[in-house]
Amino acid sequence: MSSYASSQRRRWVMALGALPAVAGLSGLQAQGSKRDLKISHQFPSGTDFRDRLCKKFAAEVEKVTQGALHFDVYPQSSLMKTNAQFSAMRKGALDLSFYPMPYAGGEVVEANIGLMPALVTSYEQGARWKKAEVGKLLNKVMADKGIVLVSWVWQAGGVATKSRAIVVPEDVKGVKVRGGSREFDAMLKAAGASVMTSIPSNEVYQAVQAGSLEAAYTSSASLMSFKLQELTKNFTTARKRTNWFMLEPLMMSKSVFESLPKAHQEAIMAVGEQMEAFGTQSSKEDDVRAAEVFGKAGNGVFDMDDAAIE
């Protein structure tokens, strides 16, 4: 046998010998080529737990899929404007977003259920939604509109004001305020407030600074991330009771999700569920921390009690 033929034979033997190892790779890695996906959100990088959740999710899915899925996270609406993200996911132009559910209420009316005053009054109640009939219906509605809910995260929130504290309904009369959803805004209007609608939380600081807003309801995390304590005088917290609970899930484009191998879909949903405990714990910690941050900045700090909720 010639040296060339011998060399060729050795290469074939080595290749054939490697086949069992290749066949033994997990389906997660073997299915399809590497896929790069984008996650967009409106929150600051690093300091906000929602950014950290997205990065933890990305790292874990990449690990589980052995690098077959890779994610780039774009904080602070650096990839696209906040209110454009939901439509972009529906069209398959954006892969994932950590997105406040009621921001989508103009396109999908059922999304307004994600922030209705006093409908959800505890994290435990909100967590039960996912497997309850309401959660099944919401999943179906979102799927029909081109969205997959990957992680269900509820956040409590309070209200920061440049004027008097807002604790009971009569406190909002005549105040220029942002509620955060169509239904919450309707309640504030009924109590006599002047409501500024359709403004995402990352634009609240500028609105308060410019004087077009005197008060803003938003999540404890956003109140701190967007530094409202620098402009306000009084703050009503969510650390004890609150009538402001928002569903803010990690969402994914259904068309993008369905374009992935089944094993990758299962990995995304499994890791998404794992992230929910982190989201809930972080939200609870922020409810307490927000009171401390606003107090240190010189704001009067107030709490709602059962009577105020009623």
C-alpha positions as CSV (number, residue, x, y, z in Angstrom):
1,M,0.0,0.0,0.0
2,S,1.4,3.4,-0.9
3,S,2.1,5.9,1.9
4,Y,-0.7,8.2,0.5
5,A,-3.2,5.3,0.6
6,S,-2.1,4.4,4.1
7,S,-2.5,8.0,5.2
8,Q,-6.0,8.2,3.8
9,R,-6.9,4.9,5.5
10,R,-5.8,6.3,8.8
11,R,-7.9,9.4,8.4
12,W,-11.0,7.3,7.5
13,V,-10.5,5.1,10.5
14,M,-10.1,8.1,12.8
15,A,-13.3,9.7,11.3
16,L,-15.3,6.5,11.7
17,G,-14.0,6.1,15.3
18,A,-15.3,9.5,16.1
19,L,-18.9,8.8,15.0
20,P,-20.1,7.4,18.3
21,A,-19.0,10.5,20.1
22,V,-20.7,12.7,17.6
23,A,-23.9,10.7,17.8
24,G,-23.8,10.9,21.6
25,L,-23.9,14.7,21.7
26,S,-27.1,16.1,23.2
27,G,-29.9,17.1,20.9
28,L,-29.6,20.6,22.3
29,Q,-26.3,21.1,20.6
30,A,-26.7,18.9,17.6
31,Q,-30.0,20.4,16.3
32,G,-29.3,23.2,13.9
33,S,-26.5,25.7,13.7
34,K,-25.7,28.4,16.3
35,R,-28.4,31.0,16.7
36,D,-27.9,34.6,17.9
37,L,-30.9,36.2,19.6
38,K,-31.5,39.7,20.9
39,I,-33.2,40.7,24.2
40,S,-34.2,44.3,24.5
41,H,-35.5,46.2,27.6
42,Q,-35.8,49.8,28.9
43,F,-33.9,49.5,32.2
44,P,-30.3,50.5,33.3
45,S,-27.6,47.9,32.9
46,G,-26.3,46.1,36.0
47,T,-28.1,48.1,38.8
48,D,-31.6,47.0,37.8
49,F,-32.7,43.4,38.6
50,R,-34.6,43.2,35.3
51,D,-31.4,43.6,33.4
52,R,-29.7,41.1,35.6
53,L,-32.5,38.6,35.1
54,C,-32.2,38.9,31.3
55,K,-28.4,38.3,31.5
56,K,-28.9,35.3,33.9
57,F,-31.5,33.9,31.6
58,A,-29.2,34.3,28.6
59,A,-26.2,32.7,30.3
60,E,-28.2,29.8,31.5
61,V,-29.9,29.0,28.2
62,E,-26.6,29.3,26.4
63,K,-25.1,26.8,29.0
64,V,-28.0,24.4,28.7
65,T,-27.9,24.4,24.9
66,Q,-24.1,24.1,24.9
67,G,-23.7,27.3,23.0
68,A,-26.3,26.6,20.3
69,L,-28.3,29.6,21.4
70,H,-26.5,32.9,22.2
71,F,-28.1,36.1,23.4
72,D,-27.2,39.8,23.3
73,V,-28.9,41.9,25.8
74,Y,-29.6,45.6,24.9
75,P,-30.5,47.7,28.0
76,Q,-32.0,51.2,28.2
77,S,-33.9,50.9,25.0
78,S,-30.6,51.0,23.1
79,L,-31.8,48.7,20.4
80,M,-35.2,50.2,19.9
81,K,-37.6,52.5,21.6
82,T,-39.6,51.1,24.5
83,N,-43.1,51.3,23.1
84,A,-42.0,49.8,19.8
85,Q,-40.7,46.5,21.3
86,F,-44.1,44.7,21.6
87,S,-45.0,45.2,17.9
88,A,-41.5,44.3,16.9
89,M,-41.8,40.9,18.7
90,R,-45.2,40.3,17.1
91,K,-43.6,40.8,13.7
92,G,-40.6,38.7,14.4
93,A,-38.3,41.8,14.2
94,L,-37.3,41.5,17.8
95,D,-36.6,38.2,19.5
96,L,-37.2,38.9,23.2
97,S,-38.1,41.7,25.6
98,F,-38.6,42.2,29.3
99,Y,-41.7,44.2,28.8
100,P,-44.4,45.6,31.0
101,M,-47.7,43.9,30.0
102,P,-50.0,46.9,30.1
103,Y,-47.8,48.8,27.7
104,A,-49.2,46.5,25.1
105,G,-52.8,47.4,26.0
106,G,-53.3,49.6,23.0
107,E,-52.7,46.7,20.6
108,V,-54.1,43.8,22.8
109,V,-56.8,45.0,25.1
110,E,-56.5,42.0,27.3
111,A,-53.0,43.1,28.2
112,N,-54.4,45.8,30.4
113,I,-55.2,43.1,33.0
114,G,-51.5,43.2,33.8
115,L,-52.0,46.4,35.8
116,M,-55.5,46.9,37.2
117,P,-55.9,48.7,40.6
118,A,-56.2,46.3,43.5
119,L,-56.9,43.3,41.3
120,V,-53.6,41.8,42.6
121,T,-52.7,42.7,46.1
122,S,-49.8,40.3,46.9
123,Y,-46.9,38.5,45.1
124,E,-48.4,35.2,46.2
125,Q,-51.7,36.0,44.5
126,G,-50.0,37.1,41.3
127,A,-47.8,33.9,41.2
128,R,-51.0,31.8,41.2
129,W,-52.2,33.4,38.0
130,K,-49.7,31.5,35.8
131,K,-51.4,28.1,36.4
132,A,-54.9,29.4,37.0
133,E,-57.6,29.9,34.4
134,V,-56.7,33.6,34.0
135,G,-53.2,32.6,33.2
136,K,-54.2,30.0,30.7
137,L,-56.4,32.5,28.9
138,L,-53.7,35.2,28.9
139,N,-51.2,32.8,27.5
140,K,-53.7,31.9,24.7
141,V,-54.5,35.5,23.9
142,M,-50.8,36.4,23.8
143,A,-50.0,33.4,21.6
144,D,-52.8,34.3,19.2
145,K,-51.1,37.8,18.9
146,G,-47.7,36.3,18.3
147,I,-46.2,36.4,21.8
148,V,-44.8,33.7,24.1
149,L,-44.7,34.5,27.8
150,V,-41.3,33.0,29.0
151,S,-41.0,34.3,32.6
152,W,-43.9,35.6,34.7
153,V,-42.7,38.4,37.0
154,W,-44.9,40.6,39.1
155,Q,-43.7,43.8,40.6
156,A,-45.3,46.0,43.2
157,G,-45.0,49.8,43.0
158,G,-45.7,53.0,44.7
159,V,-46.0,56.7,43.9
160,A,-43.5,59.5,44.2
161,T,-44.7,63.1,44.2
162,K,-43.4,66.7,44.0
163,S,-46.3,67.8,46.2
164,R,-48.3,66.2,49.0
165,A,-48.2,62.5,49.6
166,I,-50.7,60.3,47.8
167,V,-52.1,57.6,50.1
168,V,-55.9,57.8,49.8
169,P,-58.1,58.8,46.8
170,E,-58.7,62.4,47.7
171,D,-54.9,63.0,47.7
172,V,-54.7,62.8,43.9
173,K,-57.4,65.5,43.2
174,G,-55.9,68.0,40.8
175,V,-52.5,66.3,40.6
176,K,-50.8,65.7,37.2
177,V,-50.0,62.0,37.6
178,R,-48.8,59.0,35.6
179,G,-50.6,55.7,36.6
180,G,-48.9,53.2,34.2
181,S,-51.9,51.6,32.5
182,R,-55.2,52.4,31.0
183,E,-57.2,50.9,33.9
184,F,-55.1,52.5,36.6
185,D,-55.3,55.9,34.8
186,A,-59.1,55.5,34.7
187,M,-59.2,55.1,38.5
188,L,-57.0,58.2,39.0
189,K,-59.2,60.2,36.7
190,A,-62.3,59.2,38.6
191,A,-60.6,60.5,41.8
192,G,-60.0,63.9,40.1
193,A,-56.4,63.6,38.9
194,S,-55.0,65.0,35.7
195,V,-53.6,61.9,34.0
196,M,-50.6,61.7,31.6
197,T,-51.0,58.6,29.6
198,S,-48.8,56.4,27.3
199,I,-45.5,57.4,28.9
200,P,-43.1,54.5,29.7
201,S,-41.2,54.6,33.0
202,N,-37.9,55.5,31.4
203,E,-39.4,58.8,30.3
204,V,-40.9,59.8,33.7
205,Y,-37.9,61.6,35.1
206,Q,-37.8,64.0,32.2
207,A,-41.6,64.6,32.5
208,V,-41.3,65.4,36.2
209,Q,-38.3,67.6,35.6
210,A,-40.1,69.5,32.9
211,G,-43.2,70.0,35.1
212,S,-45.6,68.1,32.9
213,L,-45.9,65.5,35.8
214,E,-46.2,66.1,39.5
215,A,-46.5,62.5,40.5
216,A,-45.7,59.1,39.1
217,Y,-46.8,55.5,40.0
218,T,-44.3,52.9,38.9
219,S,-42.5,49.8,40.2
220,S,-40.2,50.1,43.1
221,A,-37.3,49.1,40.8
222,S,-38.1,51.8,38.3
223,L,-38.6,54.5,41.0
224,M,-34.9,53.8,42.0
225,S,-33.4,53.0,38.6
226,F,-34.8,56.3,37.1
227,K,-33.8,58.3,40.2
228,L,-37.2,59.9,40.9
229,Q,-36.0,60.6,44.5
230,E,-33.9,63.4,43.1
231,L,-37.0,65.4,42.0
232,T,-39.7,64.4,44.5
233,K,-40.7,65.3,48.1
234,N,-43.0,62.5,49.2
235,F,-43.1,58.8,48.5
236,T,-45.7,56.1,49.2
237,T,-44.1,52.7,49.3
238,A,-45.1,49.1,48.4
239,R,-43.3,47.5,51.3
240,K,-46.4,46.8,53.3
241,R,-49.5,47.1,51.1
242,T,-50.2,48.5,47.7
243,N,-52.9,48.6,45.0
244,W,-50.2,48.7,42.3
245,F,-49.0,45.3,41.0
246,M,-47.8,45.0,37.4
247,L,-47.2,41.9,35.4
248,E,-43.9,42.4,33.6
249,P,-42.9,39.2,31.8
250,L,-39.9,38.2,29.7
251,M,-41.7,37.8,26.4
252,M,-40.6,36.2,23.1
253,S,-41.7,36.5,19.5
254,K,-43.8,33.4,18.8
255,S,-42.5,33.2,15.2
256,V,-38.9,33.2,16.4
257,F,-39.7,30.7,19.2
258,E,-41.4,28.3,16.7
259,S,-38.4,28.6,14.4
260,L,-36.2,26.9,17.0
261,P,-35.8,23.1,17.5
262,K,-38.1,21.7,20.1
263,A,-35.3,21.0,22.5
264,H,-34.3,24.6,22.4
265,Q,-37.9,25.7,23.0
266,E,-38.0,23.5,26.0
267,A,-34.8,24.9,27.3
268,I,-36.0,28.5,27.0
269,M,-39.3,27.8,28.8
270,A,-37.5,25.8,31.6
271,V,-34.9,28.5,32.3
272,G,-37.6,31.1,32.0
273,E,-39.5,29.4,34.8
274,Q,-36.4,29.2,36.9
275,M,-35.9,33.0,36.6
276,E,-39.3,33.7,38.3
277,A,-38.1,33.1,41.8
278,F,-35.2,35.5,41.3
279,G,-37.6,38.1,39.9
280,T,-40.0,37.8,42.8
281,Q,-37.3,37.9,45.4
282,S,-35.7,40.9,43.8
283,S,-39.0,42.7,43.6
284,K,-39.7,42.2,47.3
285,E,-36.2,43.5,48.2
286,D,-36.7,46.5,46.0
287,D,-40.0,47.4,47.8
288,V,-38.0,47.7,51.0
289,R,-35.0,49.3,49.5
290,A,-37.0,52.0,47.7
291,A,-38.3,53.3,51.0
292,E,-34.7,53.6,52.2
293,V,-33.5,55.3,49.0
294,F,-36.3,57.9,49.0
295,G,-35.9,58.5,52.8
296,K,-32.2,59.2,52.5
297,A,-32.9,61.6,49.6
298,G,-35.1,63.7,52.0
299,N,-38.5,62.5,50.8
300,G,-41.3,61.9,53.3
301,V,-42.0,58.2,53.3
302,F,-45.5,56.8,53.7
303,D,-47.1,53.4,53.7
304,M,-50.6,52.1,52.7
305,D,-52.5,50.1,55.3
306,D,-55.7,48.0,54.9
307,A,-57.9,51.1,55.3
308,A,-56.1,52.9,52.6
309,I,-56.5,49.9,50.2
310,E,-60.2,49.8,50.9
